[in-house]
Amino acid sequence: MATNCDDMIPTMSEVEFRLLSNIIHDVAGINLTPNKKPLLVSRLARRLRELGVNFSEYYRIILEDKEEFIRLIDRVSTNKTEFLREPTHFEFLGTRFVGEMRKKIAEAGKRSIRIWSAACSTGEEPYSIALTLLEALGGDTSWMIRILASDICTEALKTAESAIYDEEGIARLPAQLWGKYLLKGVGEYKGKYRFKEFVRRMVEFRRINLKDGKLPVREEFDAIFLRNVLIYFDRPTQDEVVEKLSRHIRDGGYLFLGHSESLQTRPGGFKMIIPSVYIKMASNKGVH
């Protein structure tokens, strides 16, 4: 492997790219096409300099070092997100979804809502779900709301669990919600905001790889958010992930995809309600 001494950016051979991209795909499902080679180089360059190795040596390291492989996945994961991203989803959640959950009270006799944010990144999505539900339920504390928030990226999860964001980060949230659900930082945390404890208690964060053969989740959910994830997978992995997650959505529950994603060619028991929002039709399948 040659190194450009002017800018110290390592170069990657085609063989090295295939080795790394193949293992990333096999383990995490992320599909790195050849045009993503410069992206992979840029995201790994600093780590290679820290370790003092080239790409071939780095490949041998990740085969033996589980922690280093997790760091690799952290570096290649895309964590672009923001509060209330794709707002029509949250409008749907706060109106039709909550309306249906209210009707279920008479049938089930319990006030509970379970939602899974299956690619939560740095936490903006699950906290947006929590605030939307709290506002739609009008402060009714008799509801038990549980939000499972998972991601493959450990660094993103650390940010999410801290529940701390800067003012620019929360700017998309309506200003009237800031004092209601956020604490304003002082001293070293000046300019920062943290979600109040009762909001944080609604969300459980876990590292989950959606590519794993058996997901470490047992229960069914009223809705699963799988937004802007499928675009990073090839078609077989997309089908595999949707099929696995469908087992964890109750009949009549919802699957939310990103606005650029669709199940139109593979509905698999789902019916589109509005673009990128699907309802799971009744079936005889339970959670496996």
C-alpha distance (Angstrom), angle and dihedral (degrees) to the residues before:
residue distance angle dihedral
M1 . . .
A2 3.80 . .
T3 3.80 124.5 .
N4 3.79 127.3 -147.2
C5 3.81 101.8 -130.8
D6 3.80 93.4 -163.9
D7 3.80 96.9 66.3
M8 3.82 99.9 7.1
I9 3.80 92.9 -128.2
P10 3.81 108.5 148.9
T11 3.77 119.9 -130.5
M12 3.78 123.4 -130.7
S13 3.78 126.1 -146.7
E14 3.80 121.9 -137.2
V15 3.80 89.6 -110.6
E16 3.82 91.4 52.7
F17 3.80 90.7 48.3
R18 3.81 92.0 51.4
L19 3.81 92.3 48.8
L20 3.80 93.8 49.7
S21 3.80 97.0 39.5
N22 3.80 91.6 48.1
I23 3.79 94.8 53.0
I24 3.81 91.4 44.7
H25 3.81 89.1 52.5
D26 3.80 94.9 44.5
V27 3.79 94.6 50.6
A28 3.82 104.7 29.1
G29 3.81 102.8 20.1
I30 3.81 92.6 -126.7
N31 3.78 108.6 147.0
L32 3.81 110.9 -143.3
T33 3.79 108.0 -172.8
P34 3.84 119.0 -161.3
N35 3.81 92.1 -94.6
K36 3.83 87.7 62.7
K37 3.79 92.0 64.7
P38 3.86 94.3 99.6
L39 3.82 88.8 50.0
L40 3.79 91.9 52.7
V41 3.80 91.1 48.0
S42 3.80 92.9 50.4
R43 3.80 93.8 48.2
L44 3.80 94.4 48.9
A45 3.81 100.5 36.6
R46 3.79 96.4 89.3
R47 3.80 93.2 48.1
L48 3.80 91.7 50.3
R49 3.80 90.0 52.4
E50 3.82 90.0 49.5
L51 3.79 91.3 52.3
G52 3.81 94.8 38.3
V53 3.80 93.1 -130.4
N54 3.79 138.9 120.7
F55 3.82 125.4 -124.0
S56 3.81 94.9 -92.0
E57 3.80 90.8 51.9
Y58 3.80 90.5 45.2
Y59 3.80 90.4 53.3
R60 3.79 90.2 55.2
I61 3.82 90.0 49.4
I62 3.81 95.1 54.0
L63 3.81 90.8 49.4
E64 3.80 89.2 62.2
D65 3.81 104.1 27.5
K66 3.80 114.9 66.3
E67 3.81 93.2 -172.5
E68 3.78 91.9 52.8
F69 3.78 90.2 49.9
I70 3.81 89.6 53.8
R71 3.82 88.0 51.8
L72 3.81 88.3 52.1
I73 3.81 91.3 54.0
D74 3.80 89.5 47.3
R75 3.80 89.5 55.9
V76 3.79 97.4 47.7
S77 3.82 95.7 42.7
T78 3.80 116.7 102.6
N79 3.80 112.1 -133.7
K80 3.79 103.4 -180.0
T81 3.79 108.6 146.8
E82 3.80 143.4 129.7
F83 3.78 139.9 -170.9
L84 3.82 115.7 -74.4
R85 3.79 90.8 2.6
E86 3.81 110.5 -179.4
P87 3.83 92.2 14.8
T88 3.82 97.3 -159.6
H89 3.81 87.1 73.9
F90 3.78 91.6 57.9
E91 3.79 91.7 44.8
F92 3.82 87.7 54.2
L93 3.81 91.1 46.2
G94 3.79 93.7 50.8
T95 3.82 95.9 45.2
R96 3.80 118.6 25.8
F97 3.80 96.7 21.2
V98 3.81 95.7 47.5
G99 3.80 90.2 42.7
E100 3.80 90.2 55.9
M101 3.80 91.8 46.5
R102 3.80 90.0 53.7
K103 3.81 89.5 53.5
K104 3.80 90.1 51.5
I105 3.81 90.9 63.0
A106 3.80 91.6 77.9
E107 3.81 90.6 49.2
A108 3.80 102.4 41.2
G109 3.78 100.1 25.5
K110 3.81 94.1 -138.7
R111 3.77 134.1 93.8
S112 3.77 104.2 -137.1
I113 3.79 135.3 134.5
R114 3.78 124.0 -170.6
I115 3.80 121.0 -171.3
W116 3.79 131.3 171.3
S117 3.79 121.0 -150.2
A118 3.80 95.1 -161.6
A119 3.81 97.8 -172.0
C120 3.78 102.4 28.1
S121 3.81 98.1 162.7
T122 3.83 109.4 -175.8
G123 3.81 93.7 -8.3
E124 3.78 105.2 -95.5
E125 3.81 93.0 119.5
P126 3.84 99.9 51.7
Y127 3.80 92.1 43.5
S128 3.81 89.5 49.6
I129 3.81 88.1 52.2
A130 3.81 90.8 49.5
L131 3.81 94.0 50.0
T132 3.80 92.4 45.1
L133 3.80 91.4 53.4
L134 3.80 93.7 44.4
E135 3.79 91.7 51.6
A136 3.81 94.2 44.1
L137 3.82 91.9 49.8
G138 3.78 90.6 51.0
G139 3.76 96.1 -128.5
D140 3.80 93.7 -55.2
T141 3.82 100.6 161.9
S142 3.81 93.6 -169.9
W143 3.80 89.5 84.3
M144 3.79 119.3 93.8
I145 3.80 106.4 -144.5
R146 3.80 119.0 -172.6
I147 3.78 121.7 -178.7
L148 3.79 119.1 -173.5
A149 3.80 108.9 -157.7
S150 3.79 118.0 -169.8
D151 3.77 138.9 170.5
I152 3.78 138.3 164.9
C153 3.82 92.7 -129.4
T154 3.81 113.1 87.9
E155 3.82 94.3 -166.1
A156 3.80 91.9 53.7
L157 3.80 90.2 49.4
K158 3.80 91.2 53.9
T159 3.80 89.6 57.6
A160 3.79 91.4 45.2
E161 3.80 93.6 50.8
S162 3.79 91.9 49.3
A163 3.85 88.6 57.9
I164 3.82 88.2 -154.2
Y165 3.82 120.3 136.4
D166 3.78 135.1 166.3
E167 3.79 124.2 -116.8
E168 3.78 92.6 -99.9
G169 3.79 89.3 53.8
I170 3.81 95.3 54.5
A171 3.82 94.7 40.6
R172 3.83 91.6 105.1
L173 3.80 91.1 60.5
P174 3.82 114.2 91.3
A175 3.80 108.1 -97.8
Q176 3.80 92.1 -125.3
L177 3.80 89.2 65.1
W178 3.79 95.3 56.4
G179 3.79 98.0 78.6
K180 3.78 91.6 36.2
Y181 3.78 98.2 55.8
L182 3.83 107.7 11.7
L183 3.79 136.8 68.2
K184 3.80 117.1 -141.7
G185 3.78 114.9 -129.3
V186 3.79 124.2 -124.1
G187 3.78 133.8 -167.8
E188 3.79 110.6 3.9
Y189 3.81 88.3 3.1
K190 3.79 94.9 55.1
G191 3.79 109.5 140.2
K192 3.81 90.6 24.8
Y193 3.80 129.9 105.4
R194 3.80 130.6 -158.8
F195 3.77 128.6 -163.1
K196 3.77 113.2 -111.3
E197 3.78 118.6 -103.3
F198 3.81 96.2 -105.1
V199 3.83 89.0 57.4
R200 3.80 93.1 46.1
R201 3.80 90.9 51.0
M202 3.80 90.1 61.3
V203 3.81 92.6 63.3
E204 3.80 128.9 67.4
F205 3.82 115.7 -167.0
R206 3.80 121.9 -152.4
R207 3.79 136.4 165.0
I208 3.80 107.0 -118.0
N209 3.79 127.5 168.0
L210 3.82 107.4 -148.8
K211 3.81 88.5 -155.6
D212 3.80 92.9 63.4
G213 3.79 113.1 115.3
K214 3.81 93.2 -124.4
L215 3.79 118.5 27.8
P216 3.84 114.6 -138.4
V217 3.80 91.4 -125.7
R218 3.79 125.8 103.6
E219 3.79 108.1 174.7
E220 3.78 134.0 78.5
F221 3.79 121.8 -116.3
D222 3.78 134.1 -146.1
A223 3.80 88.6 -136.4
I224 3.79 139.4 2.0
F225 3.81 122.8 -155.0
L226 3.81 109.9 -149.6
R227 3.77 97.5 162.8
N228 3.81 125.7 166.2
V229 3.79 92.8 -7.3
L230 3.80 105.2 100.4
I231 3.81 90.9 60.9
Y232 3.82 88.4 70.9
F233 3.82 93.3 53.7
D234 3.78 131.3 74.8
R235 3.81 117.8 -118.5
P236 3.83 98.3 -92.5
T237 3.82 91.1 49.7
Q238 3.81 91.0 47.2
D239 3.80 90.6 54.0
E240 3.81 91.7 45.6
V241 3.81 94.2 51.1
V242 3.82 95.1 45.1
E243 3.80 91.1 48.5
K244 3.81 92.3 50.8
L245 3.79 94.1 46.8
S246 3.80 92.3 46.4
R247 3.82 88.1 66.6
H248 3.79 88.1 63.0
I249 3.81 97.4 51.8
R250 3.79 116.9 87.7
D251 3.79 118.9 -127.3
G252 3.79 105.4 -84.1
G253 3.81 90.9 23.7
Y254 3.79 124.6 124.5
L255 3.79 138.8 -113.0
F256 3.82 116.1 -157.0
L257 3.80 118.2 -159.3
G258 3.80 129.9 -179.9
H259 3.79 117.4 -84.8
S260 3.81 90.3 -108.3
E261 3.82 92.0 52.5
S262 3.78 131.7 80.4
L263 3.81 144.5 179.6
Q264 3.79 92.9 -155.7
T265 3.80 94.0 117.8
R266 3.81 95.0 41.2
P267 3.82 111.1 26.7
G268 3.83 93.3 162.0
G269 3.80 96.4 -170.9
F270 3.81 95.9 -30.8
K271 3.80 129.7 114.7
M272 3.79 122.2 -157.1
I273 3.81 113.6 -119.2
I274 3.79 98.0 176.3
P275 3.82 126.9 -11.0
S276 3.83 109.3 -58.1
V277 3.84 94.0 2.2
Y278 3.81 116.9 100.4
I279 3.79 133.5 -177.8
K280 3.79 120.3 -144.2
M281 3.78 110.6 -123.2
A282 3.81 120.9 -136.2
S283 3.80 114.4 -80.0
N284 3.75 140.7 160.3
K285 3.78 94.3 -117.6
G286 3.77 121.6 110.9
V287 3.77 133.4 -172.4
H288 3.81 113.5 -62.7
